[in-house]
Amino acid sequence: MRLLALTSLVLLSACSGKDGADDPDSRRDPVVAAALDDPLMTDPDLVSQNRGNAALDGGLPDGALPPFKRSQEEVTAARTQAERMLGRPVSPAPEPAATASKSRLSGAVTLSAIAKAAGLGGNCADQLQYGFVWAARLPVPLPVYPRGHTLVAGGNDQAGCKLRAVRFVTPVSPAEVIAFYYASAGAAKLPVRHTREGDDDVVAGNDYALFARKRADGLTEVDLVTAGP
């Protein structure tokens, strides 16, 4: 009995003398080590990860975006990538076929409200699931503009729904954004028309609508909604 009691005391002393959370051996598990050593997603550059635009292709978890750049070099890189995606230079879109004094999106704040105002949400818009991964699930001809910075994204793949709604910003001008989507939709044989609604330039077809506007800070803000069977 004395030997058993002494052994118990020794074990208790050993446990209380060292906190497992501080034990270097506890970091040998690769999953634990990665979680502890991974840079915080508030790191402005995420330089140690070098993941570029992974947030737009599902490579980063929700809440992590590539660092946004608005330099002339970034604008040039975005234009170059847009041309590469189209396989040719991006021609200007035709002049707006119609003009309205007020945008359909006026007063729409949430993505759900934006989808409904665009005429594409229906009941599917009431149950949007939010997450940046939805930006990567846009139809191939209607992706987030090259090197664009996604602000919020949502979607719904429930039965009878295939809805996507994304808001992003880019330093490229609204006219260039409109030209890219007009050309991309046309190349995919999608119905496409260019109109003007208030401060918004709009490119739209049967199952999609894109609204681009110039913000006070000089950036172009875009709301893109797509729907499908």
Secondary structure as GFF3:
##gff-version 3
##sequence-region A 1 229
A	DSSP	alpha_helix	2	16	.	.	.	ID=ss1
A	DSSP	three_ten_helix	20	22	.	.	.	ID=ss2
A	DSSP	three_ten_helix	24	27	.	.	.	ID=ss3
A	DSSP	alpha_helix	30	37	.	.	.	ID=ss4
A	DSSP	three_ten_helix	54	56	.	.	.	ID=ss5
A	DSSP	alpha_helix	72	86	.	.	.	ID=ss6
A	DSSP	beta_strand	99	100	.	.	.	ID=ss7
A	DSSP	alpha_helix	111	117	.	.	.	ID=ss8
A	DSSP	three_ten_helix	122	127	.	.	.	ID=ss9
A	DSSP	beta_strand	129	130	.	.	.	ID=ss10
A	DSSP	three_ten_helix	132	137	.	.	.	ID=ss11
A	DSSP	beta_strand	149	156	.	.	.	ID=ss12
A	DSSP	beta_strand	163	170	.	.	.	ID=ss13
A	DSSP	alpha_helix	174	187	.	.	.	ID=ss14
A	DSSP	beta_strand	193	197	.	.	.	ID=ss15
A	DSSP	beta_strand	200	204	.	.	.	ID=ss16
A	DSSP	beta_strand	208	214	.	.	.	ID=ss17
A	DSSP	beta_strand	220	226	.	.	.	ID=ss18
###
